[in-house]
Amino acid sequence: MLDGDAVVGYIVGNFDESASDDFLRAALWRINVAAEAQGSGVGKFAVHALADEARKRGFSRITVVWESGQEGPEEFFKAVGFTVIGETPYGENLGALDL
Ligand SMILES: CC(C)(COP(=O)(O)OP(=O)(O)OC[C@H]1O[C@@H](n2cnc3c(N)ncnc32)[C@H](O)[C@@H]1OP(=O)(O)O)[C@@H](O)C(=O)NCCC(=O)NCCS
C-alpha cells in the first residue's frame, strides 16, 4: 500500500480453488503495516482490498491463521470482521471473514 510515494504496508493473500483444505482456498497469509502508519486504517483498507479481489474471483469467504497472545493481531482481525471458526492442528486460531 502506498501513501503518496511512501510504502506504508503490504498484504499477501493466496487463491487456490483446488486446495485440499477448504481454509486454504482464499487465504490471507501476511499483513504488515509500517509502525508509524499503524492505527490509521491502512490495515483495514488492505483487508477490504483482498476481500474485494476474493469476491471477484467467486469466493464466499477469506480465512486467516494467527497465534493468540496479547501482542498479536487478534483484535485487529476481529475489528475488521473476522470471526474465529476453529483451530489449526498447531493450536493457532483459524478465522474467517464472510464476503
Ligand atoms: C495488525 C496490523 C496489520 C493492523 O494494521 P493497522 O493499519 O494498524 O490497523 P487499522 O488502523 O486498519 O485498524 C483497523 C481496526 O482494527 C483495530 N485495531 C488494530 N490494531 C489493534 C490492536 N492492536 N488492538 C485493538 N484493536 C486494534 C483498530 O482500532 C480499528 O478498529 P475500528 O475499525 O473499529 O476503528 C498492524 O498493526 C501490523 O502490521 N502489525 C504487525 C504485524 C502483524 O501482526 N501482522 C499480522 C500477522 S501476519
The ligand as an SDF file (V2000), in Angstrom:
LIG
                    3D

 48 50  0  0  0  0  0  0  0  0999 V2000
   -2.0640   -5.8050   12.7540 C   0  0  0  0  0  0  0  0  0  0  0  0
   -1.8470   -4.6410   11.7680 C   0  0  0  0  0  0  0  0  0  0  0  0
   -1.7660   -5.1800   10.3550 C   0  0  0  0  0  0  0  0  0  0  0  0
   -3.0450   -3.6590   11.9050 C   0  0  0  0  0  0  0  0  0  0  0  0
   -2.9220   -2.6400   10.9170 O   0  0  0  0  0  0  0  0  0  0  0  0
   -3.3960   -1.1300   11.2120 P   0  0  0  0  0  0  0  0  0  0  0  0
   -3.2660   -0.3660    9.9480 O   0  0  0  0  0  0  0  0  0  0  0  0
   -2.6990   -0.6170   12.4080 O   0  0  0  0  0  0  0  0  0  0  0  0
   -4.9580   -1.3330   11.5770 O   0  0  0  0  0  0  0  0  0  0  0  0
   -6.1530   -0.3030   11.2620 P   0  0  0  0  0  0  0  0  0  0  0  0
   -5.7080    1.0750   11.6340 O   0  0  0  0  0  0  0  0  0  0  0  0
   -6.6490   -0.5130    9.8660 O   0  0  0  0  0  0  0  0  0  0  0  0
   -7.2460   -0.7960   12.3000 O   0  0  0  0  0  0  0  0  0  0  0  0
   -8.4870   -1.4170   11.9110 C   0  0  0  0  0  0  0  0  0  0  0  0
   -9.2860   -1.7270   13.1650 C   0  0  0  0  0  0  0  0  0  0  0  0
   -8.5590   -2.6470   13.9940 O   0  0  0  0  0  0  0  0  0  0  0  0
   -8.3890   -2.1180   15.2980 C   0  0  0  0  0  0  0  0  0  0  0  0
   -7.0540   -2.4990   15.7910 N   0  0  0  0  0  0  0  0  0  0  0  0
   -5.9070   -2.5160   15.0830 C   0  0  0  0  0  0  0  0  0  0  0  0
   -4.8790   -2.9400   15.8550 N   0  0  0  0  0  0  0  0  0  0  0  0
   -5.4280   -3.1830   17.0710 C   0  0  0  0  0  0  0  0  0  0  0  0
   -4.8900   -3.6410   18.3090 C   0  0  0  0  0  0  0  0  0  0  0  0
   -3.5970   -3.9560   18.4430 N   0  0  0  0  0  0  0  0  0  0  0  0
   -5.7230   -3.7760   19.3690 N   0  0  0  0  0  0  0  0  0  0  0  0
   -7.0540   -3.4680   19.2490 C   0  0  0  0  0  0  0  0  0  0  0  0
   -7.6200   -3.0370   18.0990 N   0  0  0  0  0  0  0  0  0  0  0  0
   -6.8100   -2.8970   17.0370 C   0  0  0  0  0  0  0  0  0  0  0  0
   -8.4870   -0.6170   15.1300 C   0  0  0  0  0  0  0  0  0  0  0  0
   -8.8870    0.0110   16.3250 O   0  0  0  0  0  0  0  0  0  0  0  0
   -9.5340   -0.4960   14.0430 C   0  0  0  0  0  0  0  0  0  0  0  0
  -10.8320   -0.6470   14.6110 O   0  0  0  0  0  0  0  0  0  0  0  0
  -12.0940    0.2040   14.0740 P   0  0  0  0  0  0  0  0  0  0  0  0
  -12.2400   -0.1540   12.6100 O   0  0  0  0  0  0  0  0  0  0  0  0
  -13.2140   -0.2870   14.9020 O   0  0  0  0  0  0  0  0  0  0  0  0
  -11.7270    1.6420   14.2630 O   0  0  0  0  0  0  0  0  0  0  0  0
   -0.5700   -3.8490   12.1380 C   0  0  0  0  0  0  0  0  0  0  0  0
   -0.6390   -3.4270   13.4690 O   0  0  0  0  0  0  0  0  0  0  0  0
    0.7230   -4.6320   11.9320 C   0  0  0  0  0  0  0  0  0  0  0  0
    1.3060   -4.6010   10.8480 O   0  0  0  0  0  0  0  0  0  0  0  0
    1.2120   -5.3380   12.9800 N   0  0  0  0  0  0  0  0  0  0  0  0
    2.4580   -6.0780   12.9340 C   0  0  0  0  0  0  0  0  0  0  0  0
    2.4040   -7.2900   12.0040 C   0  0  0  0  0  0  0  0  0  0  0  0
    1.3070   -8.2740   12.3280 C   0  0  0  0  0  0  0  0  0  0  0  0
    0.9760   -8.5460   13.4750 O   0  0  0  0  0  0  0  0  0  0  0  0
    0.7060   -8.8310   11.2570 N   0  0  0  0  0  0  0  0  0  0  0  0
   -0.3890   -9.7890   11.3590 C   0  0  0  0  0  0  0  0  0  0  0  0
    0.0720  -11.2170   11.2750 C   0  0  0  0  0  0  0  0  0  0  0  0
    0.5690  -11.6650    9.6360 S   0  0  0  0  0  0  0  0  0  0  0  0
  1  2  1  0
  2  3  1  0
  2  4  1  0
  2 36  1  0
  4  5  1  0
  5  6  1  0
  6  7  2  0
  6  8  1  0
  6  9  1  0
  9 10  1  0
 10 11  2  0
 10 12  1  0
 10 13  1  0
 13 14  1  0
 14 15  1  0
 15 16  1  0
 15 30  1  0
 16 17  1  0
 17 18  1  0
 17 28  1  0
 18 19  1  0
 18 27  1  0
 19 20  2  0
 20 21  1  0
 21 22  1  0
 21 27  2  0
 22 23  1  0
 22 24  2  0
 24 25  1  0
 25 26  2  0
 26 27  1  0
 28 29  1  0
 28 30  1  0
 30 31  1  0
 31 32  1  0
 32 33  2  0
 32 34  1  0
 32 35  1  0
 36 37  1  0
 36 38  1  0
 38 39  2  0
 38 40  1  0
 40 41  1  0
 41 42  1  0
 42 43  1  0
 43 44  2  0
 43 45  1  0
 45 46  1  0
 46 47  1  0
 47 48  1  0
M  END
$$$$
